[in-house]
Amino acid sequence: MHLLGLYNYWVVIFLQMLGFYTLIARGNLVKKLVGLTIFQTSVFILFISMGKVSGGTAPIIAPGFHVYSNPLPSVLILTAIVVGIATVALGLALVVRIKEAYGTVEEDELYGRDERD
């Protein structure tokens, strides 16, 4: 029953596999970006889960507290969220430009058009 206590890690594994499957199995570029975002979110959850100390409090020195959680993973994840949002925005902008230039966002149609030209 100890494995059920680690449910957040099971959620991370499930989200990573879901995001990775979406990334490799779908031909639509927007769906690929959604899969990449799901995978990225699972990594955020993993880092936050590893940074939490059982029974720990915020790192504010006060009488009666002896166990503290490390704030560094949370700070790094905040930075990663900002970078992730910028990356997805850039990816979506590129998808819009590809749609305008080629008339499709399906990977197979883009490869077929490239081979014909």
SEDRENTOR-593865 format. One record per residue (C-alpha): residue number from 0; chain; residue in three letters; x, y, z. Coordinates in Angstrom, 1 decimal, padded with zeros to 4 digits. Example, Ala and Ser with C-alpha at 12.3 -4.5 7.8 and 13.67 -1.06 7.14 Angstrom:
BEGIN
> resi,chain,resn,u,v,w
> 0,A,ALA,012.3,-004.5,007.8
> 1,A,SER,013.7,-001.1,007.1
END
This chain:
BEGIN
> resi,chain,resn,u,v,w
> 0,A,MET,000.0,000.0,000.0
> 1,A,HIS,003.0,002.3,000.1
> 2,A,LEU,002.8,002.8,-003.6
> 3,A,LEU,-000.6,004.4,-003.3
> 4,A,GLY,000.9,007.0,-001.0
> 5,A,LEU,003.0,008.2,-003.9
> 6,A,TYR,000.0,009.1,-006.1
> 7,A,ASN,001.5,012.4,-007.2
> 8,A,TYR,004.3,010.5,-008.9
> 9,A,TRP,001.8,008.3,-010.6
> 10,A,VAL,000.0,011.4,-011.9
> 11,A,VAL,003.4,012.7,-013.2
> 12,A,ILE,004.1,009.4,-015.0
> 13,A,PHE,000.6,009.4,-016.5
> 14,A,LEU,000.8,013.0,-017.7
> 15,A,GLN,004.3,012.4,-019.2
> 16,A,MET,003.1,009.4,-021.1
> 17,A,LEU,-000.1,011.2,-022.3
> 18,A,GLY,001.9,014.2,-023.4
> 19,A,PHE,004.6,012.2,-025.2
> 20,A,TYR,002.0,010.0,-026.9
> 21,A,THR,000.1,013.1,-028.1
> 22,A,LEU,003.4,014.6,-029.3
> 23,A,ILE,004.4,011.6,-031.4
> 24,A,ALA,001.0,010.2,-032.5
> 25,A,ARG,-000.8,013.3,-033.7
> 26,A,GLY,-000.1,015.0,-037.1
> 27,A,ASN,-001.8,018.3,-036.3
> 28,A,LEU,000.7,020.9,-035.2
> 29,A,VAL,-001.6,022.5,-032.6
> 30,A,LYS,-002.2,019.0,-031.0
> 31,A,LYS,001.5,018.6,-030.9
> 32,A,LEU,001.8,021.8,-029.0
> 33,A,VAL,-000.9,020.7,-026.6
> 34,A,GLY,001.0,017.4,-026.0
> 35,A,LEU,004.2,019.4,-025.4
> 36,A,THR,002.4,021.5,-022.8
> 37,A,ILE,001.0,018.5,-021.0
> 38,A,PHE,004.5,016.9,-020.8
> 39,A,GLN,005.9,020.2,-019.6
> 40,A,THR,003.2,020.5,-016.9
> 41,A,SER,004.1,017.0,-015.7
> 42,A,VAL,007.7,018.0,-015.2
> 43,A,PHE,006.5,021.0,-013.2
> 44,A,ILE,004.5,018.7,-010.9
> 45,A,LEU,007.5,016.4,-010.5
> 46,A,PHE,009.8,019.2,-009.4
> 47,A,ILE,007.3,020.6,-007.0
> 48,A,SER,006.6,017.2,-005.5
> 49,A,MET,010.3,016.6,-005.0
> 50,A,GLY,010.8,020.0,-003.3
> 51,A,LYS,008.1,019.4,-000.7
> 52,A,VAL,009.4,018.0,002.7
> 53,A,SER,006.9,016.1,004.7
> 54,A,GLY,006.0,018.1,007.8
> 55,A,GLY,008.1,021.0,006.6
> 56,A,THR,007.0,024.6,006.7
> 57,A,ALA,007.9,027.7,004.8
> 58,A,PRO,011.6,028.7,005.3
> 59,A,ILE,010.8,031.4,007.8
> 60,A,ILE,012.9,031.0,011.0
> 61,A,ALA,010.5,031.0,014.0
> 62,A,PRO,010.4,029.3,017.3
> 63,A,GLY,009.0,025.8,017.3
> 64,A,PHE,009.8,025.0,013.7
> 65,A,HIS,012.7,022.7,012.9
> 66,A,VAL,011.9,021.3,009.4
> 67,A,TYR,011.7,023.5,006.4
> 68,A,SER,010.8,022.9,002.8
> 69,A,ASN,013.3,024.1,000.1
> 70,A,PRO,011.9,027.1,-001.8
> 71,A,LEU,014.3,026.8,-004.7
> 72,A,PRO,012.2,024.2,-006.8
> 73,A,SER,009.1,026.5,-006.6
> 74,A,VAL,011.1,029.5,-007.7
> 75,A,LEU,012.6,027.6,-010.6
> 76,A,ILE,009.2,026.3,-011.6
> 77,A,LEU,007.8,029.9,-011.7
> 78,A,THR,010.6,030.8,-014.1
> 79,A,ALA,010.0,027.6,-016.2
> 80,A,ILE,006.2,028.5,-016.4
> 81,A,VAL,007.0,031.9,-017.9
> 82,A,VAL,009.5,030.3,-020.4
> 83,A,GLY,006.9,027.6,-021.2
> 84,A,ILE,004.2,030.2,-021.9
> 85,A,ALA,006.6,032.1,-024.2
> 86,A,THR,007.6,028.9,-026.0
> 87,A,VAL,003.9,027.9,-026.6
> 88,A,ALA,003.1,031.4,-027.8
> 89,A,LEU,005.9,031.3,-030.3
> 90,A,GLY,004.9,027.9,-031.4
> 91,A,LEU,001.3,029.0,-031.9
> 92,A,ALA,002.5,032.0,-033.9
> 93,A,LEU,004.6,029.7,-036.1
> 94,A,VAL,001.5,027.5,-036.6
> 95,A,VAL,-000.5,030.5,-037.7
> 96,A,ARG,002.2,031.5,-040.2
> 97,A,ILE,002.4,027.9,-041.5
> 98,A,LYS,-001.4,027.8,-041.9
> 99,A,GLU,-001.3,031.1,-043.9
> 100,A,ALA,001.6,030.0,-046.1
> 101,A,TYR,000.5,026.4,-046.8
> 102,A,GLY,-003.2,026.3,-046.0
> 103,A,THR,-002.9,023.4,-043.6
> 104,A,VAL,-001.4,022.5,-040.2
> 105,A,GLU,-001.4,018.7,-040.8
> 106,A,GLU,002.1,017.3,-040.8
> 107,A,ASP,001.5,014.7,-043.6
> 108,A,GLU,000.1,017.3,-046.0
> 109,A,LEU,003.1,019.6,-045.3
> 110,A,TYR,005.5,016.8,-046.0
> 111,A,GLY,003.6,015.8,-049.2
> 112,A,ARG,003.7,019.4,-050.4
> 113,A,ASP,007.4,019.6,-049.7
> 114,A,GLU,008.1,016.5,-051.7
> 115,A,ARG,006.1,017.7,-054.7
> 116,A,ASP,008.0,021.0,-054.8
END
